[in-house]
Amino acid sequence: MPTENYVYYSMSDIHKFDKKLKFALKTLERESRIPGGDKKLILEYVRKLESKNLNAGRPAKYVYYLKNIRLRLRVNFKEATGEDIEELIRGLNAENYAAWTKADYRGIVKRFYRWLRTGA
């Protein structure tokens, strides 16, 4: 039986997801190499993710990954062609990342551009 000596944590308390998201958003805001329009797109997409029933850590991860993706792209998100995205993926695949990290990047690029192009 629980007593007053027990402390209960939700998963977000243990992993400090809210704090991680705030920090990720702050680093995005401070990133001078990303144009304001692309920062706004990242924020809009993250807000959309927050409305879904996802793990609380997912939005922070997407901010970090999308920031890194944008820094690798030579053009703005909306101006990127299929060739630009293929070049991005080739560059990510050539990195010394774990297979799961590469898969995460590919999935995030796919879902972000699906949302950007179709709103879905």
N, C-alpha and C positions, 0 to 999 in steps of 0.2 A: 504494500500500500504506500502511495506517495506521502511524503511528509514535507514539512516546510524546509527541510534540509536539502531537498532535491532541487536542481535547477534544470529547467527544460529549455532546450534550444530548438528553434526551427532550423532547417538546413541552411537557410540564408544567414542566420546568425552565426553558425559555425564557420561558414566559408566567407562571410562578409561580402556577399555579392553586391549589395547596394553600394558599399564603399568602393569596390573594384570598378563598378560602373561609373560612379562619380569621377574616379581618378582617370578612367579611360576617356571620358568625355572632356575632362580638363586637358589631357594631353592632346586630344584632337583639336580643341579650341586653340591651343598654343602652337600648333604645327603651322608654321608660316609657308611651307612649301605646298600646301593644299589650298586651292582657291575656295573662297567662301561658298560658292555654289555647290561644290562637291562635299564640303563639310555639311551643308544643309541636307543634301541627299542622304548622307550617312545617318544623320540625326533622324530624318523622316523614316528611313528604313528601320532603324532601331526602335523607334516609337511603335511602328507597325508590329515588330517582333514582340514588344512588351504586351501588346493587346492579345497575343496568342498565348496558349497555355504551355509555355516552354519553361525549361529549367531556368531558374533565376540568373544563372551565370552566363547564359547564352548571349544576351545583349552586350555585355562587356567584351566577350570574345569577338563578337562581330565588329565592334568598334575598332579593336586592335587589328583584326585581320583586314578590314576594309581600309583602314588608314595605311597599312603596309601595301595593300594592293594598289591604292591610289598613288602612292609614292613610286611604285614600279611602272605605272602606266605613263606613257609619254603625252597623253592627251586627257582632257576632262572625261569624266564618266560618260556623259551623254554623247560625246564625240567619238568614242571608241568604236572602231569597226571590228568585225569578226577577226580580221588579221591582227589587230592590236591585242585582242583578248587571247588569241592563239599564241602570240609572242609572249604575253604575260605568263601563260600556263607553261610554255616551254622553259621560261626562265625559272619559274618556281620548281618545276620538275628537276631542273639541273642543280638546284640548291641541295645542300647536305642536310635536308630535313628528313624526319622519320616518315615512313609511308603514310601513317595516319594524319600527320600534319599536312602533307601534300594533298591527301584526300579531302581534308577539311577546307583547304584553300580552294580546290576545284569546286567543291559543293557550294561554298559561300559565293564564289564568282557566279556560278550557275543560278543560284536562287536570287542573288542581288540583281543580276541583269534580267531575269524573268520578271521580277517586280518592276524594275526600271522601265522595261519595254512594254509590259502589258498591265501593270498595276496589280497583278495576281500574286 
